[in-house]
């Protein structure tokens, strides 16, 4: 009977050893998977930080660019306004010149009497 119990005990110990080896292999596989996932997570985190830094730098340079673009646009509009005003002034001077010329001719005609014809009835 003692031998029988000893055999059962040995079989149980062998089963336990076998299960421990299987668990050890499974744990090793899980450990390797965890290390691989940790590595991937680390690279993703680095990529995220790099992109975040890049976005931060872009946003810092974007504001001055927007300001510069707005300033340039405003300067272009101001130049266009100045050109339009200059053109308007030139047209006004030409018009005033023509009016003055017409008035001079009118005065000349009135004072000299040339160019006036008497109506014939």
VOMI-685527 format. One record per residue (C-alpha): z, y, x. Coordinates in steps of 0.02 Angstrom, whole numbers. Layout:
residues N
(pt (Z,Y,X));
...
//
This chain:
residues 121
(pt (0,0,0));
(pt (38,115,144));
(pt (-133,84,217));
(pt (-213,125,50));
(pt (-120,290,39));
(pt (-165,329,219));
(pt (-349,295,181));
(pt (-345,406,27));
(pt (-260,541,131));
(pt (-393,525,265));
(pt (-534,534,135));
(pt (-453,689,60));
(pt (-437,770,233));
(pt (-619,728,271));
(pt (-673,807,105));
(pt (-570,961,143));
(pt (-646,972,319));
(pt (-822,954,247));
(pt (-790,1090,117));
(pt (-716,1202,252));
(pt (-873,1179,358));
(pt (-985,1218,209));
(pt (-881,1372,170));
(pt (-888,1423,352));
(pt (-1079,1411,351));
(pt (-1087,1506,186));
(pt (-968,1639,253));
(pt (-1073,1656,412));
(pt (-1231,1681,306));
(pt (-1142,1809,197));
(pt (-1076,1897,353));
(pt (-1253,1909,424));
(pt (-1319,1973,257));
(pt (-1180,2103,252));
(pt (-1219,2160,429));
(pt (-1404,2174,385));
(pt (-1365,2273,227));
(pt (-1244,2383,322));
(pt (-1381,2419,449));
(pt (-1505,2462,311));
(pt (-1376,2573,227));
(pt (-1342,2660,391));
(pt (-1528,2694,419));
(pt (-1546,2757,240));
(pt (-1397,2871,264));
(pt (-1473,2939,425));
(pt (-1639,2967,338));
(pt (-1550,3056,195));
(pt (-1456,3168,316));
(pt (-1616,3207,410));
(pt (-1707,3251,250));
(pt (-1561,3353,188));
(pt (-1558,3451,352));
(pt (-1746,3475,342));
(pt (-1732,3539,163));
(pt (-1590,3655,215));
(pt (-1696,3725,357));
(pt (-1846,3743,241));
(pt (-1744,3834,111));
(pt (-1680,3954,245));
(pt (-1858,3991,300));
(pt (-1925,3990,121));
(pt (-1824,4143,68));
(pt (-1890,4256,205));
(pt (-2067,4193,170));
(pt (-2048,4234,-15));
(pt (-1978,4404,31));
(pt (-2119,4432,156));
(pt (-2249,4379,27));
(pt (-2174,4497,-103));
(pt (-2167,4638,23));
(pt (-2349,4608,71));
(pt (-2402,4601,-110));
(pt (-2309,4763,-145));
(pt (-2392,4847,5));
(pt (-2563,4789,-55));
(pt (-2530,4859,-228));
(pt (-2470,5023,-152));
(pt (-2628,5033,-46));
(pt (-2736,4997,-197));
(pt (-2643,5132,-293));
(pt (-2669,5255,-151));
(pt (-2854,5213,-142));
(pt (-2871,5235,-330));
(pt (-2781,5402,-321));
(pt (-2891,5458,-176));
(pt (-3047,5408,-273));
(pt (-2984,5502,-426));
(pt (-2948,5657,-321));
(pt (-3121,5649,-243));
(pt (-3202,5635,-415));
(pt (-3095,5780,-476));
(pt (-3147,5888,-326));
(pt (-3329,5847,-356));
(pt (-3312,5890,-539));
(pt (-3223,6054,-500));
(pt (-3358,6092,-371));
(pt (-3495,6064,-500));
(pt (-3402,6172,-627));
(pt (-3379,6311,-499));
(pt (-3563,6299,-453));
(pt (-3611,6311,-635));
(pt (-3497,6462,-658));
(pt (-3575,6546,-506));
(pt (-3749,6517,-573));
(pt (-3693,6583,-742));
(pt (-3621,6740,-662));
(pt (-3778,6763,-559));
(pt (-3884,6748,-712));
(pt (-3775,6869,-808));
(pt (-3765,6998,-669));
(pt (-3946,6990,-614));
(pt (-4022,6952,-778));
(pt (-4137,6826,-699));
(pt (-4176,6675,-794));
(pt (-4139,6760,-960));
(pt (-4285,6771,-1072));
(pt (-4288,6877,-1223));
(pt (-4323,6783,-1378));
(pt (-4483,6828,-1461));
(pt (-4487,6840,-1647));
//
